[in-house]
Amino acid sequence: MISVKVLGGPTAFFEYGGLRFLTDPTFDEPRSYPSPSGTTLVKLAPAAAQPSELGRIDAVLLSHDEHADNLDDSGRALLADVPLTLTTPSGAERLGGTARGLAPWESTRLGAVTITGVPARHGPEGCEPITGDVTGFVLTGDGLPTVYVSGDNASLEIVEEIAARFAPIHTAILFAGAVRTGLFDGALLTLDSEQAAEAARVLAAEQVVLVHFDSWAHFTEGHDPLVKAFTTAGLLDRVQL
């Protein structure tokens, strides 16, 4: 099992292949943020730990930079101290510094670890002009278990594409929360609980770490719906909440 420290929202910290990775850093105190789409995102709870408590961070895996629930002000400040931030190509252009973009299915090597950018879609088909580009990641290495970080993805079809290339996945870090806003008539912008369980099944994941379901007001399904969905799917014994 890979030890993953879940810090709240989409932020998780884990060691893999001798390296220390952080996903979507959000370390601000609770507050409200205007979103580029015109909605307001409200953070309800602080992170479970601050960067100073984590020690060395070798790379940030950033699904996208345009929404505060994936990269807040403290998270942006942190990027200046991290040797490498992997994100979307457009996000890397906006962020500059040590940010590097990965196109879908493009890979880069960091130490003993190969990191591949994989597709993600932050809403229904055609949502990109409004919600922006998003990426997920798959981490592999000789003798290492495969890790998938979904990012903000609402498409099970995309999960099936990733599974076709990489399954079985040892550890799946799935962004859930059933995010709905006023966009797209309330369509899902991330996986709901039942879809997260189905994603875990499709990926044949041995370990499932659920993130992006708490600490923000626009997450519509939290702990209890996730437990119910994974129990119904017979997969609860694989889950870290």
ROLOGU-516958 format. One record per residue (C-alpha): residue in one letter; x, y negated, z. Coordinates in steps of 0.1 Angstrom, whole numbers, plus 5000, padded with zeros to 4 digits. Example, Ala and Ser with C-alpha at 12.3 -4.5 7.8 and 13.67 -1.06 7.14 Angstrom:
! ROLOGU-516958
a512350455078;s513750115071;
This chain:
! ROLOGU-516958
m500050005000;i501149654993;s500849415022;v498849115011;k498248815034;v494948655025;l494948285035;g491448165024;g489848074992;p491948204963;t495248194982;a497148514989;f500748584997;f502548914990;e505949074985;y506649284954;g509849414938;g511949214964;l510148884954;r507548684973;f504548564954;l501748314962;t498448284943;d496547964937;p497847744966;t495147564986;f496347425019;d494347105024;e492147055054;p488347065047;r487246785024;s485346714992;y486846684957;p485346554924;s485646804896;p486446724860;s483046864850;g481246614873;t480446844902;t481746804937;l483747084953;v483547104991;k486147285012;l484747415044;a487647575063;p491447525065;a493947785053;a494848065077;a498547965075;q500547675061;p503547715036;s506047645064;e504847975081;l505348185050;g509048145044;r510548175010;i508248164980;d509848284947;a506948224924;v503448084923;l500848264902;l498447994893;s495248084875;h494547724865;d495447374876;e492247184869;h490047274899;a490847184935;d489547514948;n492547674929;l495147404933;d494547124959;d496746824968;s498847024993;g499247304967;r500447054941;a503046914965;l504247274972;l504947344936;a507947104936;d509647334961;v508947664943;p511447784917;l508847904893;t505047844887;l503448064861;t500147944847;t498347874814;p500347704786;s498147394789;g498447384827;a502247414824;e502247104801;r500146904826;l502247014857;g505746994843;g508547064867;t509147434872;a505847544856;r505847784827;g502947884806;l502048244797;a499748304768;p497448604770;w499548924768;e502848734770;s505448864795;t508348724814;r510948884836;l511748774872;g514348994889;a513049354887;v509449244880;t507749194846;i504848944848;t502348954820;g499648684815;v496248844809;p493048694797;a490448544820;r487248344813;h485848094839;g482148124829;p480048254800;e481348284765;g482347944751;c482847784785;e486447684779;p485947324768;i484147254801;t485747484827;g489247494810;d491747774803;v492448034830;t494848314832;g495248634852;f498448834858;v499649184858;l502949264876;t504949584868;g508449714873;d510350034872;g509250254901;l506849984912;p503050014915;t501049794891;v499449474905;y496649284889;v495648924899;s492448834882;g492248464885;d488848294881;n487348544857;a483648614851;s483948874823;l483849244829;e484649294792;i487949124798;v488649354828;e488049644804;e490649514780;i493149484808;a492349834820;a492849974786;r496449844786;f497449884823;a495050114842;p495350274867;i496049964887;h497550024922;t496549684937;a493849464923;i493649114938;l490149014926;f488748664927;a485048704936;g482548464952;a479848454925;v480548094919;r477547904905;t477247524899;g475047314878;l477047414847;f475647654821;d472147674838;g473747834869;a475548114851;l478348294870;l481748124868;t483448414887;l482548774894;d479748844917;s479949124943;e478549404922;q480749304893;a483849294915;a483049654926;e482649754889;a485949584880;a487649784907;r486150104893;v487150014857;l490649944868;a490850264889;a492250044916;e493750224946;q493849904967;v491449614963;v492149274979;l489249034976;v489848664976;h488048344965;f484848424984;d485148205015;s486147855026;w484347674998;a480647564996;h480147674959;f480948044966;t477548194967;e478448544978;g480748615008;h481748895030;d478449075035;p477449104999;l480949224990;v480749495017;k477349605005;a478449624968;f481649814975;t479750044999;t477150124972;a479950184947;g481650424971;l484750214971;l484750035005;d487650245018;r489950084991;v489049725001;q490949465020;l488649175029;
